[in-house]
């Protein structure tokens, strides 16, 4: 049975019927177009000849192959395969491969125990609540890489982990770059499990906490462009405004469900925290337009509308925070500086309790920002005399930015 016969033959194997249905969900033409890709034909050939079972484990054997991710997402969306956390599954595969490459048998066993009990056990619990983010998976990989590198360095110094001293750790830190700080979790785990002395440690990496905010003139110039430039993609305009006006993190924006937007007559609200945020014009128009065209640009899979406000390329998945961030950077919007500038402005206009409820900030963060921004009552009295037009978080049109 050839790939094309999978699309056209009435003598199809019953177990492959779900694959056929997924391919033609958006029409046979779209399915046949997929078959023009050699990577996709490789997957279907394996399914047809039986070398790849129609299961997550079977598809995993065909990796790396980008078409596997497209087909898997479509099969999950169609209910053919059960849903699973792909970030977590990929991390498990990576750990197996990375530890297998460790040549020393004792070191390989130690790193596997560290990866399993320090990282996977914790991340598995978190994965049960919500899918892992790429950042969480990347952090785990960085910690495991650093552990492997440290053990190899010690071996090169003629010392085992049990012979490691604070002098060894200090020398290792001083002779490399900042990625060596990622071994801190490994050292703490080793100390806790008595693989090393109780007095050994790697200090925490001192990050620069202060982020230079986006210049106010620049922020409002970009804001006005996002509001009025209809040549820009609606998704980019709305996401950029959520960063620059409402200090939303890109990860939060990319995961917004369609249920976060409520259109009630002429009023449109967005749920970011515990209380709905009334959107002023033109944000309310952009939000409604997003709802009207929220189906993703995937070419296979379920034809039903996406549950995400920002659908991704794979069926049933949201746009990744990485790709959303790259799109906004092309418009001159950088998440941390933009959010910092927005929070500085918002914290001078609204009390901490309101910021927490409307923007989804933790009470502690909201309080910290309002305290650093000065006395709210004093700034509220000065609000009308500010030179830059402002957009109230509650949607007061009298303060909407002009053209």
N, C-alpha and C positions, 0 to 999 in steps of 0.2 A: 504494500500500500504506500503510495507516494504522498508527499505533502499535499499536492494538489488534489489527490483523491480523498484526502481527509476533508477537504472543503466540498467536494462534489459527489463522491461515490455514495450510493445508497447502501453499499455493503460495508458500512463502517463498523468497526469494533465497538460494542456497546460502552466499554469503559472509556473510550475516547470521545464519546458524544458530548460530554461537558466542554472539552477543549474546542470542538467544532462550534458549539453554541457561543462560547466566549469570543471566538474569532469573528463570527458573523453578527455579533450583537449590534454593531454599527453599520451593518451591510456587508455583503459578500465582497464588494470592491475593496473596502478597507482591509478585510482579512487577506485577500489575495495580494494586496500591496505589501503586507507584512512578509509574505512568502518570498518576495524579491530580495529580502535581506538574508545573506548567508548565515548570519548568527542565529536568526530565527529558525531557518531551515534545520540547523544543527539540533536545536532543541526538539523540534517536531519529529525529526528522524529518530532521535533517541526514544521519544514517546511511542512512536509507531513500531519500532523493532523490539520494544520491551526492555531495552537496556536502562531506561530511566522510568521508574515507577511514578505514577501520577500522585506524588506526595512531596512535601517539603524536603524530606531527606533525599528523594530522587533528584529534584531540581538542584539541590546543593552540590551534587556530584558533577554538574555541568558548569559550575563556576570556575573562573570568571567568564561571564557572558552577559552582556547588558540586557539582551532579550529575555533572559531568565527573570530579571526583576519586573519587566513589563508584563510577562505572562503570569508570573506568580501573583502580582497585585490584582490583575484582572480575575484570576481564578478565586482569590480570596474574596473580592468584592461580589462575585457571582455566587459565593457560598459553596464552591466546589472544594476548596481547601480551607482549613480552619485558620483564623487570624493568629498571627504570632508577632512578637517584637523582633523585627528584622535587624535593628541595631544590636540587640543582645545576641541574636543568633550569629551575626557576623563577627562579633567580639569573641564568642566561643570558638569559632573556626580559626580566627586569627591567633588566639592564645595557643591552640593546639599546634598550629604551624610554627609560631615563634619559639615555643619551648622545645619543639622537636629539633630545631636548628642548634640548640645548645649542645656542644660536643661533650662536655663533662657530665657524666651520669649523675653525680651527687648534686651538682648545680642545677641540672635540668629538673630533678625531682623537687628541689627546694623552690625553684621559681614556680613550678606548677602548683605546689601547695599554697604559695603566696597568692598566685593569681586566683586560685579557686576559693580560698577562705577569706582573703582580704578584699578582693574585688568582686568576683562573681556572686558570692553569697549575698553581699550587700546590694549589688545591682539587680539581682534576681528579685529581691523584695521590692525594690523601687519599680521594676518593670511590671510587677503585678498591679501597681496603682496606675501607671501611665507609661507609654513607650519611652525608652531611653532617648536622650537627645544625642546628636553627634558629639557635642562637647563632653558629655559624660563618658562616652565610649573612648574618645580621644584621650581623656585624662587617665583612664585605666591603662590604655596602651602605653602612654608616656611613662607611667610608673613602672610597668613591667619591663620596658626597654631599658630604663635606668637601672633596674635591679640586675638585669643581664650584663649591662656594661660595667657595673661596679664589681660584680663577681669576676668578670674577665680581667678587670684591671688588677684586682687583688691577686689573682693567679699569676699575672705578669710580674707582680712584685714579690712572688715567692711566698705569698701568705694565703691561707684559707680564710673563710668567713669567721671561723672560731678563733683565729689568731688576729683578727682585725682590731686595731686600736684607734683611739680618737685621732692620733697622729696620721694614720692611714686615711681616715675620712677627711681630715682637714687638707691633706696634700691632694687628695682626689678632687675635692671641691675647688681648690686653688688652681689646679692645672687644667680645668675645663671651663665650659660655658655654663650659662644659667640652667640648661636642661638637666644638669646633674642634681639640682635641687629636687627633681622629681623622684629621686631615690629615698626621700625622707620617709615616705609611707612604708617602704620596704624595711628600712632600719628600725622604725617603730614597731613593725610587726615582728621582726627578728628579736628585738629586745623583749617584747611581750611574751614571745614563745621561747625565750632563753637560748636563742641561737648565738647571741652576742652578749657582751657585758651590759649591765644595767645603766652604766654611765655614758654609753655611746649615743651620739645624736647628730643629726644634720639640721641646721637651723631652717626656719621657714623662710621662703623667699620674700624679700621685702619689696612689694610692688608699690608703684607710685599711685597712691590713692587719689590724688588730685587730678582731675581731668579738665583740661582747658575747654571751657564751653564754646560752642559756636557763637561767633560774633552776632550780636542782636540785629544789626542792620542786615547782615547776611541771612540770618534765620528768617526774618520777615520778608526779605526779597524772595527767598526760595518758597516760603509759604504762599505768597501772592501768586507766584508762578504755578504752583501745584493747584491752587484754587481755580485759576482762570485759563491755563494753557490746555486746550482740548486736544492738542496733538500728542500729549503724553498719555500713556496707558492709564486707564482708570485705576487699576490695581496699584500702580506705583504712586499715583497721586494720593489715594486714600491712605496707603501705608505710610507714605512720607509725612502726611499731616498728623497721623497718630503719633509719630516720633516727635515732630517739631512742636506740636501743640499740647499733646497729652502725655508726653514723656514715656511712651510705651516701648518696651523692649521688643526687638525684632522677633525673638523667639515667641513671645506672647502673641504678636500680631499674626505671625504665620500660622498659628494654631487656633485662630478665632473660628468658632463654628458659625454657621449661618443663623443659628438661634440667638447669637449675641446681638443681632440687629432686629429691632422691632419697629415695624411701620404701622402707625395707628393714625389713619386719616392723614392730615398734613404734617403730623409730628413723627419724627424718626429718632429713636434712641439706640444707644450702644451700651452693652453691659461689659464693662472692664473690671469693675470691682463688685461690691455688693449692692450698689444702687445704680440704676440706669442713668446714663449720661445723655441729656437731650442735645442732639446735634443741630447746629445752625446751618443755614445755607452758606456755601454749596456742599458742605460735608454730607448733609442729609440726602442730597441728590446723588452724590457719588456712592453712598451706601446703598441706596435703592437700585442704582445701576449695577452694582456688584451682585446684588441678590438676583437680578434679572438674568445675568450672564455667568452664573457661578459654576457652570459645568466646566470641568477641567479640559485640557487639551490632549488627554490621552486618546489614542485612536482605537483601542480595543477595550472590552470590558462592558460593564453594566451601562445601560443608556440612561439610568436614573441620574437626577441631579446630585452633585457632590454635597456632602454635609459641611464642607469647609468653605469659608469665605474666600480663601486663597487656595484653590485646588492646585495640586501638583501634577507632574507629568504622568505619574502612575495612578491607576484607578484606585479610588478610595483613600488616597493619601493627600495631605496638605503640602503646599509649597514649602521647601526646606528653608530654614532661617538663613542658611548660607547663600542660597540663590537670591532670596529676597534682599539680603544685605548688599550683594553685588549689584543688583538692579538699582538700589537707592544710592549707592556710591557713585554711579554714573550720573546721577542728578545732583551730586555734591552734598549728599546727606550721609553723615557718619553717625552711627547709632549713639555711642557714648557721649560725644560732644553735644549732639543734638538733644539727647535726653537731659543732659546736665543743664543746658541752657533753658529748656522747657521747665524743668523742676525749679530752677532758680526763680523764674518768673511766676510760676504757679504758687510757690511757697510764700510769696509776698502778697498774694491776693486771697488765698483761702486758708482756713485753719487746718490743722493736721487731721482732724476727724473727717472733714469733707474730702481732703486729698485721698485719704485711705479708702473711703467708700466709693468715690468716683473713679479713681485711677488704679485701684487694685494694689496700692502700696501697703506694706505691712505698717501697723501703727507705729512701730519703732522708727522705720525709715521716714514716714511722713512727719513725725515729730522732729526728727533730726534735721530735716530740710527746712521746716518752718522756723526752727530755732536758729539755724544758720542764715536764714533769709531775713531775719529781723522781726520786729514786732508787727503782727498782722494788722492790728488796728491802725497803727500809724501809716503803714503802707496803703491800706485800703482807703484812708482819707486822701492820700496823694494820687490815687489811681487816675482820676479824671484829668490831672495835669500832665500825665506822661506824654512825651513827644511821639511815641510809636503807637499806632492803633493796636488794640488788643482784642482777642477773642475769648470771651468768658467761658470757663469750663462748663457752666450750666447752660450755655447756648443763648446768651443775651445778644440779640442781633444788633443792638445799639453799639456794640463794641466790635463788630465784625471788621476785619481788615478790608480796606478799600481796594480799588483796582490799582 
